[in-house]
Amino acid sequence: MTGTAWIVAFCLGMFFLATGAMKLIVPFEQGRAHVGWIGDVPAGRYRLIGWLEITGAIGLVFPTLVDAFDWVVPIAAGGLAAIMVGAMSLHVRRHEWGSLLLASVLLAGCAFVAVGNLG
């Protein structure tokens, strides 16, 4: 992995680790009271997204740290990109343009890491 791709993957990994952990730690009702889109998804799906974000974050960072399983990185990046496509769809429906911009940037970062690690 190039230095730039590693930096992007590490930053994405830390971001998704934090947001995934918050989805698992913060009680669903409390999260729904503070973040509007949470009310549009069932509690189980909200928790599943948290687990997937944590798993993806580990998949972005861990293989490079241990210098093994490099094939996991593009799969993790692709999975996180798919989550961001879903997030973008939700934010468009809710007219949340700032959140849509953030999800777009995260999607672009995931695509950069995925494509940069193929082959």
C-alpha positions in Angstrom: 0.0 0.0 0.0 1.3 3.4 -0.9 2.0 6.0 1.9 -1.0 8.1 0.8 -3.4 5.1 0.7 -2.1 4.0 4.1 -2.8 7.5 5.6 -6.3 7.6 4.1 -7.0 4.0 5.2 -5.8 4.8 8.8 -7.9 8.0 9.0 -11.0 6.2 7.7 -10.3 3.3 10.1 -10.2 5.6 13.1 -13.3 7.4 11.9 -15.3 4.3 11.4 -14.0 2.7 14.6 -15.3 5.7 16.5 -18.7 6.0 14.8 -19.2 2.2 15.0 -18.4 2.2 18.7 -20.8 5.0 19.3 -23.6 3.1 17.6 -23.0 0.2 20.0 -22.3 2.2 23.2 -24.9 5.0 23.1 -28.4 3.8 23.9 -30.6 3.8 20.8 -33.3 6.1 22.3 -30.6 8.6 23.4 -29.1 8.5 19.9 -32.5 9.0 18.3 -33.1 12.0 20.4 -29.9 13.7 19.2 -29.5 12.5 15.6 -32.5 12.7 13.4 -31.7 9.9 10.9 -31.5 7.3 13.6 -35.3 7.4 13.9 -35.6 6.2 10.3 -33.9 2.9 11.0 -34.8 0.0 13.3 -32.6 -0.4 16.4 -31.2 -3.7 15.1 -30.1 -2.2 11.8 -28.5 0.7 13.7 -26.5 -1.8 15.8 -25.6 -3.9 12.8 -24.2 -0.8 11.0 -22.1 -0.2 14.1 -20.7 -3.7 14.0 -20.0 -3.5 10.3 -18.2 -0.1 10.7 -16.0 -1.6 13.4 -15.3 -4.7 11.4 -14.5 -2.5 8.3 -12.2 -0.3 10.4 -10.2 -3.3 11.6 -10.0 -4.6 8.0 -8.6 -1.3 6.8 -5.9 -1.0 9.4 -4.9 -4.4 10.9 -3.6 -6.1 7.7 -1.0 -3.3 7.2 0.0 -3.3 10.8 0.8 -7.0 10.8 2.0 -7.0 7.2 -0.3 -9.8 6.2 -3.7 -10.5 4.7 -3.4 -7.5 2.3 -6.4 -8.8 0.4 -8.7 -7.9 3.3 -8.1 -4.1 2.8 -10.0 -3.6 -0.5 -12.8 -5.8 0.7 -13.2 -3.8 3.9 -13.0 -0.5 1.9 -15.6 -1.8 -0.5 -17.9 -2.8 2.3 -17.6 0.6 4.0 -18.2 2.2 0.6 -21.4 0.2 0.3 -22.5 1.4 3.8 -21.8 5.0 2.6 -24.0 4.6 -0.5 -26.8 3.6 1.9 -26.1 6.5 4.1 -26.1 8.9 1.1 -29.5 7.5 0.1 -30.9 8.1 3.5 -29.5 11.7 3.7 -30.9 12.6 0.3 -34.4 11.4 1.4 -34.1 13.5 4.6 -32.6 16.5 2.8 -29.5 16.5 5.1 -27.0 18.0 2.7 -24.1 18.4 5.2 -24.4 14.8 6.1 -24.6 13.9 2.4 -21.4 15.7 1.8 -19.6 13.9 4.6 -20.8 10.5 3.4 -19.7 11.4 -0.1 -16.2 12.3 1.1 -16.0 9.0 3.1 -17.2 7.1 0.0 -14.5 8.7 -2.1 -11.9 7.8 0.5 -13.1 4.2 0.7 -13.0 4.0 -3.1 -9.5 5.4 -3.2 -8.3 2.8 -0.7 -10.1 -0.1 -2.4 -8.9 0.7 -5.9 -5.4 1.5 -4.7 -5.1 -1.9 -3.1 -6.4 -4.0 -5.9 -3.9 -6.2 -7.7 
